[in-house]
Amino acid sequence: MTTTHAPARPIGKAAVGALGALAVATGALESVVTPTLPLLQRELDMSPAEGALLSIVLLVTGALITPIAGTLGDRYGGKRVVVRLMAVVCAGGLVSALAPNLSVLLLGQVLQGAMVGALPLSFILVRAHLPAGESKVAIGVVSGLFVGGAMAGTLAAGPVAEGLSRHWMFALPTFAVTGATVLVHRLMPHDPPRRPQGAGIDWPGLVLLSGTLVTLMLVLGLGADLVTQPLVLLGLVVLLAAFGTGWVAVERRAASPMVDLRMLTRPAVGKSCVLTFLICVGTSAATYLVPQLFAVPADTYGFGASATAIGFFLLPGALAASAAGPISGIGVRRLGSRAVVTAGVLLMAVGLLGLAAAHTEIWHLVLGKALVALANGLCVTAMVTRTATSVDLGDTGIATGLVLVTRVIGFAVGVQVTGAILTAGTPSGAKIPAESAFVAGFVLAAAVTVLSLLVVRTMSKGVKE
């Protein structure tokens, strides 16, 4: 005997607005560590290695929680899971705000990593309550607001930390997340479960994926330092291969896998993941290198900008990123995903090559960063929208979760690689990298971005009525 669920009630602009507010707040909370890492290192007496760990722990835990959140959302309903997930995030934000030392702050960041799972849950809710055409635009709006919130957090974190304290830097966006969660709970109607509820969590898959991601970050982050210790580096590479192989084997045999790798065999999902990874590797170069270049002393080849000035210079990029989501959603609806992604890839390549060729004036960096931010928003939103609307309704959380995990991994890999390039390009005894290291980072990112066009050519137009 089967159970049928009543159709979900349509939602209005207020409910979509609540999801948008949650996206802004979580995006802001996610981004506060990056621009203030030097301040945190000074106040908590962290070593460079500990600072690197702090900068990636949220990304790693986010990549782990996202597929679980999407699966549970499909199984139990998006609203039910997102409210509980946000309770964990709020607890993590408060722990980070009150943290007296690095160990407690790391715990807070681990809990905050649950926020990354909010996006696929939002997509489940949007698809459950809106017609196909409207859901594409709504997904674009929510994705764009998350990106805009992240940029706003990057802009505001420095002034708040310097003007108030590092504690308020975490507390203020946590209060916003709490308020937005209350709005979602009150305004968003419940959506029916889309999958059977009997299967449990794939704990072996979770453990193996955790080991894979942590080891990958260690290889990328410590690879340059371990060149003189080849046996240690080889051991990490072998461990990474073992974790990765074991995870794939477990996921292929699991009755209810953490990440359904069979989804990757679907052209729409597999290609979206590959494209998202390549595009986010390219994007991360500008995200990491441009602020570093602003901060290089003015008596060399940089500008000696303060944290507040850097935030101001990044404002056009924040605006471009915020606008990209809705623009991409409308573009996918009218022109198809392939056209939007092609335009975004070309725009990003132009921006990255422009930064490599011309970075002697502030406006060069401002314009280049804005182009990359706009292009990234166009591409990633189109990929998520294409994936969310090309699978069965019950698979929305799993499929979009795969794309968003790929986004996190691509960004983390790109940051680690460009950081290694700057480290390798720093002359012995010097405190700043050679200018050529920045050029190499931008050129490499542009090359990876252009490579994605080979995948774009194989995509269908992606217009789905």
QUIURPE-V711967 format. One line per field, one symbol per residue. ss: DSSP state (h for helix, s for strand, l for the rest). phi: phi as a letter, one per 40 degrees, with the letter a starting at -180 (. if undefined). psi: psi as a letter, one per 30 degrees, with the letter a starting at -180 (. if undefined). A space follows every 50 residues. Layout:
ss = ???
phi = ???
psi = ???
This chain:
ss = llllllllllllhhhhhhhhhhhhhhhhhhhhhhhhhhhhhhhllllhhh hhhhhhhhhhhhhhhhhhhhhhhhhhlhhhhhhhhhhhhhhhhhhhhhll lhhhhhhhhhhhhhhhhhhhhhhhhhhhhllhhhhhhhhhhhhhhhhhhh hhhhhhhhhhhhhllhhhhhhhhhhhhhhhhhhhhhhlllllllllllll llhhhhhhhhhhhhhhhhhhhhlllllllhhhhhhhhhhhhhhhhhhhhh hhhlllllllhhhhhlhhhhhhhhhhhhhhhhhhhhhhhhhhhhhlllll llllllhhhhhhhlhhhhhhhhhhhhhhhhhhhhhlhhhhhhhhhhhhhh hhhhhhhllllhhhhhhhhhhhhhhhhhhhhhhhhhhhllllhhhhhhhh hhhhhhhhhhhhhhhhhhhhhhhhllllllllllhhhhhhhhhhhhhhhh hlhhhhlllllllll
phi = .bbbbcdcccbbccccccccccccccccccbccdcbddcccccbfccdcc cccccbcccccccccdcccccccccbhccdcccccccccccccccccccc acdcccccccccdcccccccccccccccbbcdcccccccccccccccccc ccccccdcdccccbacccccccccccccccccccccccccbccbbdbccc cccdcccccdcccccccccccbdcccdcbcccccccccccccdccccccc ccbccbcdbcccccccdccccccccccccccccccccccccccdccdccb bbbfccccccdcccddccccccccdcccdcccccbgcccccdcccccccc cccccccbacbdccccccccccccccccccccccccccbbbcdcbdcccc cdccccdccdccccccccccccccccddgcbbccdccccccccccccccc dccccdcccccgcbc
psi = klkkkkkkkllafeeeeeeeeeeeeeeeefffeefgeeeeeeeghkleee eeeeffeeeeeeeefeeeeeeeeeefkeeeeeeeefeeeeeeeeeeefkf leeeeeeeeeeffffffeeeeeeeeeefflleeeeeeeeeeeeeeeeeee eeeeefeeeeeeedlfefeeeefeeeeeeeeeeeeefklkkkkflkgeka kieeeeeeeeeeeeeeeeeeefeefgefieeeeeeeeeeeeeeeeeeeee effkeikejjffeffkeeeeeeeeeeeeefeeefeeeeeeeeeefkkfgc gafhkleeeeeeffeeeeeeeefeeeeeeeeeeefleeeeeeeeeeeeee eeeeeeejhflefeeeeeeeeeeeeeeeeeeeeeeeeegfllefgeeeef eeeeeeeeeeeeeeeeeeeeeeefgjlkflfklkefeeeeeeeeeeeeee effeeeffklegkj.
